[in-house]
């Protein structure tokens, strides 16, 4: 497969996925709003990240 053919396949695949998601949008339900506190800190490597406890709460709520 050439790069151009691969790019076309990627676009076609993305469009199929988007069509599937869009077809389900009207049937989605939403839960009540939740509040989670995340503590963001800058690590020794210079990158920012959230604390494990807060991310665990997000995971439990099914938001990730």
N, CA, C and O atoms as a MOPAC input file, in Angstrom:
PM7 MOZYME 1SCF
protein

 N      0.84500 1    -1.17100 1     0.00000 1
 C      0.00000 1     0.00000 1     0.00000 1
 C      0.89600 1     1.24100 1     0.00000 1
 O      1.86600 1     1.31600 1     0.75400 1
 N      0.56500 1     2.19900 1    -0.84200 1
 C      1.35300 1     3.43200 1    -0.87500 1
 C      0.92700 1     4.33600 1     0.28000 1
 O     -0.09600 1     4.10400 1     0.92500 1
 N      1.72300 1     5.36000 1     0.52500 1
 C      1.36800 1     6.32400 1     1.57500 1
 C      0.03400 1     6.99200 1     1.26200 1
 O     -0.77500 1     7.21400 1     2.16300 1
 N     -0.19900 1     7.31300 1    -0.00900 1
 C     -1.45000 1     7.96300 1    -0.40100 1
 C     -2.64000 1     7.03200 1    -0.17100 1
 O     -3.68300 1     7.46500 1     0.31900 1
 N     -2.48500 1     5.75300 1    -0.52300 1
 C     -3.55900 1     4.78400 1    -0.30600 1
 C     -3.81400 1     4.58000 1     1.18400 1
 O     -4.95800 1     4.43800 1     1.61400 1
 N     -2.75000 1     4.56800 1     1.95400 1
 C     -2.88200 1     4.42800 1     3.40500 1
 C     -3.62500 1     5.62800 1     3.98700 1
 O     -4.46800 1     5.46800 1     4.86900 1
 N     -3.31800 1     6.82400 1     3.49900 1
 C     -3.98900 1     8.03500 1     3.97700 1
 C     -5.48300 1     7.98100 1     3.65200 1
 O     -6.31000 1     8.36800 1     4.47700 1
 N     -5.83200 1     7.50400 1     2.45700 1
 C     -7.23700 1     7.38600 1     2.07000 1
 C     -7.95300 1     6.38900 1     2.98400 1
 O     -9.08000 1     6.64000 1     3.41000 1
 N     -7.30700 1     5.26200 1     3.28700 1
 C     -7.89800 1     4.27200 1     4.19300 1
 C     -8.12000 1     4.86200 1     5.58000 1
 O     -9.14500 1     4.60300 1     6.20900 1
 N     -7.17600 1     5.64500 1     6.05300 1
 C     -7.32300 1     6.28300 1     7.36200 1
 C     -8.53700 1     7.19200 1     7.39100 1
 O     -9.30400 1     7.17700 1     8.35400 1
 N     -8.71500 1     7.98200 1     6.34500 1
 C     -9.86400 1     8.89600 1     6.27500 1
 C    -11.16800 1     8.10400 1     6.21200 1
 O    -12.13100 1     8.43500 1     6.90400 1
 N    -11.20000 1     7.07000 1     5.39200 1
 C    -12.40700 1     6.24500 1     5.28500 1
 C    -12.73700 1     5.57600 1     6.61500 1
 O    -13.89900 1     5.53400 1     7.02000 1
 N    -11.72700 1     5.05800 1     7.28800 1
 C    -11.93200 1     4.42400 1     8.59400 1
 C    -12.46600 1     5.44400 1     9.60100 1
 O    -13.41200 1     5.16400 1    10.33700 1
 N    -11.86000 1     6.60900 1     9.62700 1
 C    -12.30300 1     7.65500 1    10.55900 1
 C    -13.75500 1     8.03000 1    10.28500 1
 O    -14.52500 1     8.24100 1    11.22200 1
 N    -14.13400 1     8.11400 1     9.02500 1
 C    -15.51600 1     8.46800 1     8.67800 1
 C    -16.49800 1     7.39600 1     9.11600 1
 O    -17.60100 1     7.71600 1     9.55800 1
 N    -16.11800 1     6.12300 1     9.00000 1
 C    -16.97900 1     5.03000 1     9.47200 1
 C    -17.17900 1     5.13900 1    10.98000 1
 O    -18.30300 1     5.02800 1    11.46900 1
 N    -16.10000 1     5.35600 1    11.70900 1
 C    -16.19000 1     5.48100 1    13.16900 1
 C    -17.06100 1     6.68400 1    13.54200 1
 O    -17.92400 1     6.57400 1    14.41300 1
 N    -16.84200 1     7.82000 1    12.89600 1
 C    -17.64600 1     9.00500 1    13.18500 1
 C    -19.11800 1     8.77200 1    12.88200 1
 O    -19.97800 1     9.20100 1    13.65100 1
 N    -19.42200 1     8.10700 1    11.78300 1
 C    -20.81600 1     7.81400 1    11.44600 1
 C    -21.46000 1     6.93600 1    12.51600 1
 O    -22.61000 1     7.15700 1    12.89500 1
 N    -20.71600 1     5.93700 1    13.00300 1
 C    -21.25200 1     5.07000 1    14.05600 1
 C    -21.52800 1     5.85500 1    15.33500 1
 O    -22.57100 1     5.67900 1    15.96400 1
 N    -20.60000 1     6.71200 1    15.71200 1
 C    -20.78100 1     7.51300 1    16.92900 1
 C    -21.95200 1     8.46800 1    16.75300 1
 O    -22.80600 1     8.57600 1    17.63200 1
 N    -21.99400 1     9.15900 1    15.62100 1
 C    -23.08500 1    10.12000 1    15.37800 1
 C    -24.44500 1     9.43300 1    15.38500 1
 O    -25.42600 1    10.02100 1    15.84200 1
 N    -24.52600 1     8.20100 1    14.88900 1
 C    -25.80800 1     7.49900 1    14.84800 1
 C    -26.32400 1     7.16200 1    16.25000 1
 O    -27.51800 1     6.92100 1    16.42700 1
 N    -25.44200 1     7.14400 1    17.23300 1
 C    -25.83200 1     6.81600 1    18.60600 1
 C    -26.00100 1     8.03800 1    19.50200 1
 O    -26.43500 1     7.90300 1    20.64500 1
 N    -25.67400 1     9.20200 1    19.01900 1
 C    -25.66800 1    10.40600 1    19.86000 1
 C    -27.02500 1    10.68400 1    20.50600 1
 O    -27.07600 1    11.07100 1    21.67400 1
 N    -28.12900 1    10.49600 1    19.77000 1
 C    -29.44100 1    10.80400 1    20.32400 1
 C    -29.85900 1     9.84800 1    21.43400 1
 O    -30.72500 1    10.18500 1    22.24100 1
 N    -29.26300 1     8.66900 1    21.48600 1
 C    -29.65700 1     7.68900 1    22.49500 1
 C    -28.75700 1     7.70900 1    23.72400 1
 O    -28.94400 1     6.91200 1    24.64300 1
 N    -27.78300 1     8.61400 1    23.74700 1
 C    -26.88500 1     8.68500 1    24.89900 1
 C    -27.60700 1     9.25800 1    26.10800 1
 O    -28.47700 1    10.11900 1    25.97600 1
 N    -27.24700 1     8.78300 1    27.25600 1
 C    -27.76100 1     9.33600 1    28.49700 1
 C    -26.61200 1     9.94500 1    29.27700 1
 O    -25.45300 1     9.58200 1    29.07200 1
 N    -26.91900 1    10.84400 1    30.14400 1
 C    -25.89100 1    11.50200 1    30.92000 1
 C    -26.19700 1    11.35400 1    32.40000 1
 O    -27.35100 1    11.44400 1    32.81900 1
 N    -25.16500 1    11.13000 1    33.17800 1
 C    -25.29300 1    11.04000 1    34.62600 1
 C    -25.30400 1    12.43700 1    35.21600 1
 O    -24.94300 1    13.40800 1    34.55100 1
 N    -25.71800 1    12.52900 1    36.46300 1
 C    -25.63500 1    13.80700 1    37.15700 1
 C    -24.18000 1    14.23700 1    37.24600 1
 O    -23.27600 1    13.40200 1    37.27500 1
 N    -23.96200 1    15.53900 1    37.28800 1
 C    -22.61100 1    16.08100 1    37.38700 1
 C    -21.91600 1    15.62200 1    38.66400 1
 O    -22.55600 1    15.45200 1    39.70200 1
 N    -20.62200 1    15.42500 1    38.58300 1
 C    -19.81000 1    15.01500 1    39.71900 1
 C    -18.63700 1    15.98000 1    39.84700 1
 O    -18.18600 1    16.55100 1    38.85400 1
 N    -18.15200 1    16.15800 1    41.05300 1
 C    -16.98600 1    16.99700 1    41.28800 1
 C    -15.84300 1    16.12900 1    41.78800 1
 O    -15.99600 1    15.36500 1    42.74000 1
 N    -14.71000 1    16.25800 1    41.13900 1
 C    -13.50100 1    15.54700 1    41.54700 1
 C    -12.38800 1    16.57600 1    41.63600 1
 O    -12.21200 1    17.39100 1    40.73000 1
 N    -11.64000 1    16.53800 1    42.72900 1
 C    -10.51900 1    17.45000 1    42.89000 1
 C     -9.23900 1    16.75100 1    42.47500 1
 O     -8.89100 1    15.69800 1    43.01000 1
 N     -8.54600 1    17.34100 1    41.52200 1
 C     -7.25400 1    16.81900 1    41.07800 1
 C     -6.16900 1    17.77900 1    41.52700 1
 O     -6.28500 1    18.99100 1    41.34400 1
 N     -5.13700 1    17.24700 1    42.10000 1
 C     -3.98800 1    18.05200 1    42.47700 1
 C     -2.94700 1    17.89300 1    41.37800 1
 O     -2.42000 1    16.80300 1    41.15700 1
 N     -2.66200 1    18.98500 1    40.69900 1
 C     -1.70500 1    18.97500 1    39.59800 1
 C     -0.37200 1    19.50000 1    40.11800 1
 O     -0.29700 1    20.58200 1    40.70100 1
 N      0.67500 1    18.71500 1    39.89700 1
 C      2.00200 1    19.12700 1    40.34500 1
 C      3.00500 1    18.93200 1    39.21800 1
 O      2.79200 1    18.15100 1    38.29000 1
 N      4.09000 1    19.65800 1    39.32900 1
 C      5.17300 1    19.52800 1    38.36200 1
 C      6.20000 1    18.55400 1    38.93000 1
 O      6.74800 1    18.77500 1    40.01000 1
 N      6.45500 1    17.47900 1    38.19700 1
 C      7.37500 1    16.45000 1    38.65300 1
 C      8.82500 1    16.83300 1    38.43000 1
 O      9.12500 1    17.87000 1    37.83900 1
 N      9.70900 1    15.99500 1    38.90400 1
 C     11.14800 1    16.22000 1    38.77600 1
 C     11.58100 1    16.25900 1    37.31100 1
 O     12.59200 1    16.87400 1    36.97500 1
 N     10.81500 1    15.60400 1    36.44600 1
 C     11.13800 1    15.58000 1    35.02500 1
 C     10.66300 1    16.83300 1    34.28700 1
 O     10.90800 1    16.98600 1    33.09100 1
 N      9.97900 1    17.73200 1    35.01200 1
 C      9.49900 1    18.97200 1    34.41300 1
 C      8.10700 1    18.88300 1    33.82300 1
 O      7.58000 1    19.87900 1    33.32700 1
 N      7.50100 1    17.69900 1    33.87100 1
 C      6.16200 1    17.52400 1    33.33800 1
 C      5.12700 1    17.64200 1    34.44700 1
 O      5.39100 1    17.28700 1    35.59600 1
 N      3.94500 1    18.14500 1    34.09500 1
 C      2.85900 1    18.25800 1    35.05200 1
 C      2.03300 1    16.98700 1    35.03200 1
 O      1.91700 1    16.33700 1    33.99400 1
 N      1.45800 1    16.62800 1    36.17300 1
 C      0.62300 1    15.44100 1    36.25800 1
 C     -0.33900 1    15.54700 1    37.42300 1
 O     -0.12700 1    16.31500 1    38.36200 1
 N     -1.40400 1    14.75700 1    37.34100 1
 C     -2.41300 1    14.73800 1    38.39200 1
 C     -2.05600 1    13.66900 1    39.41600 1
 O     -1.35200 1    12.70500 1    39.11400 1
 N     -2.55500 1    13.85800 1    40.62500 1
 C     -2.28500 1    12.90300 1    41.69600 1
 C     -3.04500 1    11.60000 1    41.45900 1
 O     -4.10500 1    11.59300 1    40.83300 1
 N     -2.49600 1    10.50700 1    41.96300 1
 C     -3.08600 1     9.18200 1    41.75900 1
 C     -4.46800 1     9.06400 1    42.40100 1
 O     -5.36200 1     8.43100 1    41.83900 1
 N     -4.64400 1     9.66600 1    43.56900 1
 C     -5.93300 1     9.56000 1    44.25600 1
 C     -7.04000 1    10.22000 1    43.42900 1
 O     -8.11600 1     9.64800 1    43.24900 1
 N     -6.76900 1    11.41400 1    42.93600 1
 C     -7.76400 1    12.10700 1    42.11500 1
 C     -8.05900 1    11.36400 1    40.83200 1
 O     -9.21700 1    11.27200 1    40.42400 1
 N     -7.03200 1    10.83100 1    40.18500 1
 C     -7.24400 1    10.08000 1    38.96000 1
 C     -8.01300 1     8.78700 1    39.24400 1
 O     -8.79900 1     8.33200 1    38.41300 1
 N     -7.78500 1     8.20200 1    40.41600 1
 C     -8.53900 1     7.02400 1    40.80900 1
 C    -10.02400 1     7.34400 1    40.94400 1
 O    -10.87600 1     6.54300 1    40.56100 1
 N    -10.33200 1     8.53000 1    41.49600 1
 C    -11.73400 1     8.95400 1    41.61100 1
 C    -12.35600 1     9.13600 1    40.23000 1
 O    -13.51000 1     8.76900 1    40.00400 1
 N    -11.58600 1     9.70500 1    39.31400 1
 C    -12.08100 1     9.88200 1    37.95000 1
 C    -12.36000 1     8.51000 1    37.33300 1
 O    -13.39200 1     8.32000 1    36.69000 1
 N    -11.46200 1     7.56900 1    37.52000 1
 C    -11.64900 1     6.21700 1    36.99100 1
 C    -12.91500 1     5.58800 1    37.54200 1
 O    -13.67600 1     4.96100 1    36.80500 1
 N    -13.14200 1     5.75300 1    38.83700 1
 C    -14.33400 1     5.16400 1    39.45900 1
 C    -15.61900 1     5.75600 1    38.90000 1
 O    -16.64300 1     5.07500 1    38.84200 1
 N    -15.57400 1     7.00000 1    38.49400 1
 C    -16.75500 1     7.64200 1    37.93000 1
 C    -16.94300 1     7.28900 1    36.46000 1
 O    -17.96200 1     7.63600 1    35.86400 1
 N    -15.98200 1     6.61300 1    35.88300 1
 C    -16.10600 1     6.22700 1    34.48400 1
 C    -15.87000 1     7.37300 1    33.52200 1
 O    -16.37800 1     7.36800 1    32.40100 1
 N    -15.09500 1     8.36000 1    33.96300 1
 C    -14.86300 1     9.53700 1    33.13000 1
 C    -13.63900 1     9.39400 1    32.25200 1
 O    -13.42600 1    10.22700 1    31.37000 1
 N    -12.84300 1     8.39000 1    32.45300 1
 C    -11.61700 1     8.24700 1    31.64000 1
 C    -11.83000 1     7.16000 1    30.63000 1
 O    -10.93300 1     6.86700 1    29.84000 1

